[in-house]
Amino acid sequence: MSLHKVGPAAGRALWTAAVPTRLAGFVQVQQFSSKSDAFMGPTGTGRCSDPGGCGPATHTSAGGSAAVLGGGGGGGGSSPTAAQPQKLHEVGTKRRPQTSGGGRLCSRGAAAKADPKTQLWARYNDTKRLVHDLIPPGTCSILNSAAIYANNEVSLAEVDIYGFDYDYTLALYSEALDGMIYDTARDFLIQHFKYPEGISKYDYFPNFAARGLHYDIQKGLLMKIDAFHYIQPGTVYRGLKPVQDEEVIEMYGGTHHVPLNQVSGFYGKGPKMKQFMDVFSLPEMTLLAVANDYFVSNNIEYDPVHLYKDVSEAVGMVHIRGYMYKWIMQDLEKFILSGKETRSVLQRLVDHGKKLFLITNSPFSFVDKGMAYMVGKNWREFFDVVIVQADKPHFFNDCLKPFRCLDSNGDLQWHRIDSLEKGQVYKQGNLFDFLRLTGWRGSKVLYFGDHLYSDLADLMLRHGWRTGAIVPELQLETKVVNTKQYALGLTWLQALTGLLERMQTHRDPESQKVLQEWMKEREELRAMTKNLFNPQFGSIFRTCHNPTYFSRRLCRFSDLYMASVGCVLNYDPSYTFYPRRTPLQHEAPLWMDQLCTGCLKTPFLEEMSYIR
């Protein structure tokens, strides 16, 4: 049945029948009637255009459902009934002028006589009350961090081959590793590159940086950029101190916009900007901020370009010299997380007849010890092909390096590789030979990795594989989104934005003062919701209302995304993932697309609870 043929009454009935019981209160506020225009008045003055009057249960603002889930424009809902206590919940700390009218959105007599300022505050107070009435009990815990989220429709029944990266995919690491990488790279910077000893006084800040940030190499600035290449105000840092928005605009030619050719190249590395896309980059971003902060605080002249190169090389030395591998291998229990889930995922896929392969940049000795700890000494029996030191992303986009085989001791063999055999371990190689030797092509292959560029981009865009992004930050992000503080703050922010949009037609001086006060509160609400995730940079997925640059790439390069591969355990191997049809700006939210199809309930969660 086409939605274009669904009338207002039928639409409400269909929605009510489909929505879970615990969201029934939410459904009651959604209105499909074109009388939302009457609610605002024909000229946006707040007067009621309905000859029968506009009682609180009759007129509501459009888009109420989207406001609850953070996707709509304005607030809406029904006023409390006579049997319900009328409470004006406060999201902010400011008290608003009280108005008469008994909580009604407009009164035929009073509305005509009220001055515009009084009308605006009446609308403000009514909308705030309605916003709180929109949020039924249980809504604030609706998201499940163990769910898999779909950017594209994927049927697991059509997937025969599963591929995996190793680091931060099959093996997740504790935050203790970041601190050790930072400390060692900082010491390299001082001892090898002869940087000032004063830098050693800076300890690691675990929660300073966030994945997906951009670094302006020439200006020495760490910042957050949205999907439209605009810098988010309040997220530009020189060292450990924020840069005022006015200074940022001046440095970038009178705008917050960064041109495409400067933002980054295809793999996140542009001539003037570097985007940090993997979890391993958190220590590097922090060390860059610390080194910049030392020079700026001590009024020492320095070249930001050389600083960037030295810090990058120092962090690279931690990996190249094998320090990170040695730390993890010496204390697997301290650094590796979710080992039991990894084995369970592999076992389930093999039991259902799926073929598995591993492609990682890490050396075999390191992978072997980690996999033996998580899966068992027989871990290679799960995989049909194992490839180490693959040199991604070059493995996926050139055909120069041939495959080499490693013997049981990990030593390189030099014979020609004409087939990829189970039980063997291969080094280097390239995807073109991999496809030729295996015949594994197209959408029957699903590959999981954490790095959007190195692991996923080429596979999706050039080879048509299905891709799954591992985003460990989802654990924290969903926890924040599930809090009542965030739900109330975001819903009121959306409703207030809708008020500003519709009430901007009031041009008299008194009304303009009210609108300016609303704008100020809107900025305060934006800062509050941002700080709940990270005080410096906010959510890795949002810049105020826009998606981040990282989020845009996540949607472009991954069919699915999840907090860990363990989330696969919550779904049947024949499960089909359906992306939420989020309304475009010109579309009305007429169906329950606003409710996420994958986050309300995760099947088989209790079945696998013994490993969680």
Beta strands, then each sheet from edge to edge (+ up, - down):
strand 1: 149-150
strand 2: 154-155
strand 3: 161-164
strand 4: 172-173
strand 5: 214-216
strand 6: 221-223
strand 7: 237-238
strand 8: 241-242
strand 9: 273-275
strand 10: 336-337
strand 11: 355-359
strand 12: 385-388
strand 13: 403-406
strand 14: 412-413
strand 15: 425-428
strand 16: 445-449
strand 17: 466-470
strand 18: 542-543
strand 19: 546-547
strand 20: 560-562
strand 21: 576-577
sheet 1: 1+ 20- 17- 16- 3- 11- 12- 15- 13+ 14-
sheet 2: 2+ 21-
sheet 3: 4+ 10-
sheet 4: 6+ 5- 9+
sheet 5: 7+ 8-
sheet 6: 18+ 19-
end
